[in-house]
Amino acid sequence: MAEDEPPVLELEGVAKDFGEGEARTRVLHGVDFLLRRGEFAALIGPSGSGKSTLLNIMGLLDPPSAGTVRIAGQDTGVLGDDELTRYRGRTLGFVFQFHHLLPEFTALENVMLPMAADRGRLEPSMRECGEALLDRVGLRSRIHARATQLSGGQAQRVAIARALSMNPQLVLADEPTGNLDTQTSDEVFSLLREVNQRQGVTFLVVTHDTRLAERCDRVVELVDGRIVSDRSCPARG
């Protein structure tokens, strides 16, 4: 990363409240966080620690009650709703515990959806890009299979390809292996690491699996809405 290149993700004093008046509850307490290009970090913490809330704010799905969120140097707080939606689609990719593929569509069609939504139409280049992405995640032979015909691991690989379709600067993965058996979980995690190492895509992975967290470059721990630990660890891939 060049010295003058802004962080991929920067949070300053991010707080989040829910409820009104006396019922108001603060879930996040002035979180500061920095993620640089090419990093592969894990976000861990007990249930109720605020991980999902923080991830929604990082993913521009929910605004903070206070503080600043910058993605690739852009202060997202100054963007209008339409600008925010467009910026999110072009800079962020998402992988969830449940793949959220559209069941009536093929693997290729699911991967093409973000590109078609962004441009408002289908183009031949989208098909080429989708095929290349599915080939990259090892699913060349399943391009025309419908989502309902895929195994759990295959569906998650399609979800990863879909997350990469807009060439995002940051991929947010929320328990991406939480619904898979141990062997398939290892395979999917290794694929994420491969994408990170070969293409330099930045990843933040929310996980309860400490075994997988220890294979990341950094492990960030959130407890009661505060970051209590942020440490580097040897990446074993």
N, C-alpha and C positions, 0 to 999 in steps of 0.2 A: 504494500500500500504506500502510495506517495505521501510524503510528509504533509503536503497541503490538502490532501484528500479528506473530506469530512468523514466521520464515523458513519457506518451504515445505519446504526440506531443509537440515539442519544435521548435519555430521559433526564430531566432536571426537576427535582422537587415534585414528582408526580404523586398526587393524592386522589383518592376516590371515596366519595360518600354515597351512601344509599339511604333513602327515606327522607323525611322532612321533619323539621321542628325538633321536639324532644325525642322523636323516634329515629333521628338521624344517627347513622352508624358509620364511622370511618373505617374503611377496609384496607386502604393503602395509605401509608404515612410518609410522604415526602421521599419517594424512591428516586435515587440517582443511579443511572446505569449507562454503560457505554459498550457498544459492540462494534468491532472494527471489521473491515472487509476480510473475508476469508476465514474468520473464526468459526469454530464449531463448539457451541456452549450448551450446557445442560442447565435447566432450571428445575430445582427440586424443592420439596417442602411438604409438610403434612397437609392432609385435607383441611380445608378452611383457612389456609395460610394466605390466600389471595392470588394464587398462581393463575387461575382462569381469568380473574378480573384484570390482572396485569397483562396477560397475553392478549385479551380483547383490546386493551388500550394500545399496546404495541402494534397490533394488527389494524388499528384505525377503525375498529368495529364499535368502539365505545369511547366517548371523550373523557378525559380526566376532569375531576372537579377542580383541580389546581395543578399547576406545573406545565412543563413544555415537553412535547414529543417531536423530535426531529428524525426524519427518515432521509438518509443520504443528503443531509444538510438542509432539508426543507422543513421549516416550522409548519407543522400540519395544522396548528391551531388557527392559522389565518386563511385556511382554505374553506370555500363554501362546500355545500353538500355534494354537488355534482363534481367539483374539482377533487374533492376528497375521494369519492368513489373511483374516479378515473386514475388518480395517483396511486391508490391502493392496488388497483388491478394491474398497474404497470410496474410497480416496484416490489410488491410482496407476493409470495406464494404461501399456500396453506396446505398442511397435511394433518388430518385429524385421526383420532383413534378409529372411528368408523369412516370408511372411505368416502361416503356420500356421493357415489357415482349414480348417475341417472340410469335406472335399470333397463329402460326401453332402448337405450343407446348402446352402440358398440364401444369397445375400448378406444378406438380411434376417434369416434365422435365425442366421447367424453373429454379426451385430451384437447380436441379442437375448440371446445366450447368457450374457454376464456378469450381466445384469439378472435373468434367470431363475434362475441359480445363486445369486445373492445372496438372492432372496426365496423360492426353493424352489418356484416355480410360474410359469406364464405368465399375464400380465395384458394386457388390451387396451391399456393405456397404454404397454406395452413395444413393441408393434407401431408405435404412433404415434411413439414416440421413435426407433425404428429407421428408420422411413421418413423422418423429418425429418433424421436424421443422414446417411443415404445421399443424400438430396436435397442436403444441404449440401456433400458431397464430389463432387457432380456425377454421381451414379449412379442417379438416379430411374428411368431406363429399364431398369436392370439389377437391380432389387430381387429379382426372382424367379429370376434366373439362378443356377445352381449354381456353386460355387467353381471347378469344373473347366472351366466355360464362360467364365471371365473371363481377360482378358489380365493380364500381370504388373502393369502399372500400375493396372488396375482392382482387382485383388486387394489391392494395397497400400492403395488408397483405402478398401476395405472394412475392412482391418485398422486404419486410422486411425479410421474411424467406430466400430469396435468398442472401440478404446482410449478413445474419448470417451463411451461409452454410460453410464458410471456417474458422469459429470461429475467427473472426477478433478482434484485440485489440481496434480498433477505427471504429465507424460507422459515416460517414459524410452524413447528411440528408439535402438536398437542397429543401426547401419548400415542405416537404413531405405531408402536408395536404392542400396545396394551391389549389388543383383541386377538393376538396371534400366539401360537404355541412357541416354545423356546427356540426350536430350530429355525422356524420361519421368521421369528423376531430377530434373530441374529443375522439372517440373510437380508432383511429389510434395512436393519441398522447399518450393515456393511455397505449397502447400496447408497444410503445417505452419505456415509463417509467418503465413498468413492466419488460421488458428485462434488462434494466439498473439496476434496483434494485435487481432482482433475480439472475442475472448472472454476474453482475459487469462489463458489457460491457460499454465502454466509448462512449458518443455521443456528437457530435457537430451539432446542428440543426440551419440552416439558415431559418429565418422566418420573415415575415412582420406582423404576428399576435402577437401583444403585449400581448394579453390575454394568449396565449400559452407560450410566452417567459417568462412571470412572473411565470410560473409553473416549470421552470428549476432551477437548482442549482445556475447557474451564468448567467448573461446577459452581453454580450460583445458588445459594440456599435462601429461600424466603420463609420467614416465620412471622405470623401475626402482622402481615402487611409491611414488613421491613426486611431488607436484605441484611442477613446476619453473617454471611460468609461468601467470599468470592475468591476462589483459589484455582490455580493452574494445576493440571495433572498430566502425566504422560499419556499421549494419545496412542492407543494400541490398535486403532482401526477396527 
